[in-house]
Structures are given as structure tokens and as C-alpha cells.
Amino acid sequence: MKILEFEDGQLVSKGYIEIEGKKHEITEAVYSGNTPLSAFNLNKAQKNLLTSTYYLKINADTTAGQEITLPCYYKVGEEVLDVYLNGERLLKSSDDTGTDGHYREVGDTGSISNKIKTTTDWNLEKGDVLDLVVRGEYNDTV
């Protein structure tokens, strides 16, 4: 899929209607909502359409709370990464102890990372398989 880069436009003139050769300024419609139509939001929506899947076989037992290097990059805190362990979807945890999930994203919100870490209440075993779904395209130079 080819991504088109949208750019915001600039106001050249206010809206008007011409009646008998005379221009009359009009009041533009007013919109409300949480997702304004902007180049940024259009580009973000397009990039989220790009979905890639990756596979990682665990080659050695890992202790609880250990970092795992993934074969892909993602943007931390943007809800673009899904992690599956042996076919079962894991939940991202809000804390290291695993109160409400199984793994943590590694890095500052908005940064690009290729690591996650297990919570301190479970570990991975040799032979486990992680399937990863990443929405968008990211690399370590972004």
C-alpha cells in the first residue's frame, strides 16, 4: 500500500457568496469532536493501516521481569503493539508486578523501542513463541 502524505492548507480567503457582482462574506460552519480533520490525523490513520506481524521463538528460559528484544520496532505508549504468547493475547500491564497485565513496554512514551519486559509474576520458557502485531512502520532512526 502506498501512503500519501497529507499537508495542512493555508487560508487564502474567507468564504463568500457573490450576489449581483458583490462579494458577501459568509460565516463558516463550526464543527466539534475529538478528532479534528488535520493532516496529522489523516497521516496517523494511514500509518495505522500498515500492519506487520513478527515471530519470536524463545531459545532459553527467561526469568520473571526480564527484558526481551523483539525482531521489530514499535512506538512506546501508542497502543500499536499486540503480543501473543503461544497463541494467547497478552495484556500490557500498568506496573511491573503484573497487576493488570503480562508485559511492559520498554522506553519513554513516544520513543521507538524493540524491547518489552515480562512482569515480575511470570517468565518465558524455552520453546515458547511470541507472535507480534505492529500497526505502523517504525525503525530505530525515527
C-alpha positions in Angstrom: 0.0 0.0 0.0 1.3 3.4 -0.9 1.0 6.1 1.7 0.0 9.6 0.6 1.5 12.4 2.8 -1.2 14.9 3.6 -0.3 18.5 4.3 -2.4 21.2 6.0 -3.5 24.0 3.7 -3.5 27.7 4.4 -6.5 30.1 4.3 -6.2 32.2 1.2 -9.6 34.0 1.5 -12.6 33.7 3.7 -15.7 32.1 2.3 -18.1 34.4 0.4 -21.0 34.4 -1.9 -21.3 36.7 -4.8 -24.7 38.3 -5.5 -25.1 40.7 -8.4 -21.3 41.2 -8.6 -20.8 42.0 -4.9 -19.0 39.6 -2.6 -20.7 38.9 0.7 -18.7 37.2 3.5 -20.3 34.1 4.9 -20.0 32.5 8.3 -18.3 29.1 8.1 -19.8 26.1 9.6 -18.5 25.1 13.1 -17.6 21.6 13.9 -16.9 19.8 17.2 -15.5 16.5 18.1 -12.4 14.8 19.5 -10.7 14.0 16.2 -10.2 17.1 14.1 -9.6 16.6 10.4 -6.0 17.5 10.0 -3.0 16.3 8.0 -1.5 14.9 11.2 -4.6 12.8 12.0 -5.0 11.7 8.3 -1.4 10.6 8.2 -1.6 8.8 11.5 -4.7 6.9 10.3 -3.0 5.8 7.2 0.1 4.6 9.0 -2.1 2.5 11.4 -3.4 0.7 8.3 0.1 -0.7 7.8 0.2 -3.8 10.0 3.1 -6.2 10.2 3.4 -9.5 12.0 6.6 -10.9 13.6 7.5 -14.2 15.2 10.0 -14.8 18.0 10.8 -18.2 19.4 12.2 -18.2 22.9 15.5 -20.1 22.9 16.2 -20.2 26.6 14.2 -19.9 29.8 13.8 -16.2 30.9 13.3 -15.1 34.5 10.3 -13.0 35.5 10.8 -9.3 34.9 13.5 -9.7 32.2 13.7 -7.6 29.0 13.1 -9.3 25.7 14.5 -8.0 22.5 11.9 -8.1 19.7 12.6 -8.6 16.0 10.7 -5.3 15.3 10.3 -1.8 16.4 7.2 0.0 17.8 6.3 3.3 19.3 6.0 3.1 23.1 2.7 4.1 24.6 0.8 4.5 21.4 -1.2 1.2 21.5 0.4 -0.1 18.3 1.9 -3.4 19.6 0.0 -6.6 20.3 1.8 -9.5 21.9 0.6 -13.1 21.8 2.3 -16.0 23.8 1.7 -19.4 22.2 -1.5 -18.0 20.5 -2.9 -16.3 23.6 -3.0 -12.5 23.6 -1.1 -10.9 26.5 -2.2 -7.7 28.1 0.1 -4.7 28.6 0.5 -4.1 32.3 0.4 -0.7 34.1 3.0 -1.9 36.6 6.0 -4.2 36.9 4.1 -6.6 39.2 1.5 -7.6 36.6 -1.5 -6.3 38.5 -3.5 -5.9 35.2 -1.3 -7.5 32.5 1.6 -9.6 31.4 4.3 -7.3 29.9 5.6 -3.8 30.0 6.8 -1.7 27.0 10.4 -0.5 27.5 11.2 3.1 26.8 9.7 6.6 27.2 6.2 7.3 25.8 6.6 8.3 22.2 10.0 6.8 21.8 10.8 3.9 19.4 11.7 0.6 21.0 12.3 -3.0 20.2 12.0 -4.3 23.7 9.4 -5.4 26.2 9.8 -7.0 29.6 7.8 -9.6 31.4 6.1 -8.6 34.6 7.6 -10.0 37.8 4.9 -12.6 38.2 5.7 -14.8 35.2 8.5 -15.9 33.0 9.0 -17.4 29.5 10.2 -20.9 28.9 12.4 -22.3 26.1 10.2 -23.2 23.1 7.6 -20.5 23.9 6.6 -18.5 20.8 5.8 -14.8 20.8 3.7 -13.5 17.9 3.8 -9.7 17.5 1.5 -7.4 15.6 2.7 -3.9 14.9 0.5 -1.2 13.5 2.5 1.4 11.6 6.1 1.5 10.4 8.9 2.3 12.9 12.7 1.9 13.0 15.5 2.8 15.4 16.3 6.0 13.5 12.9 7.6 14.0 
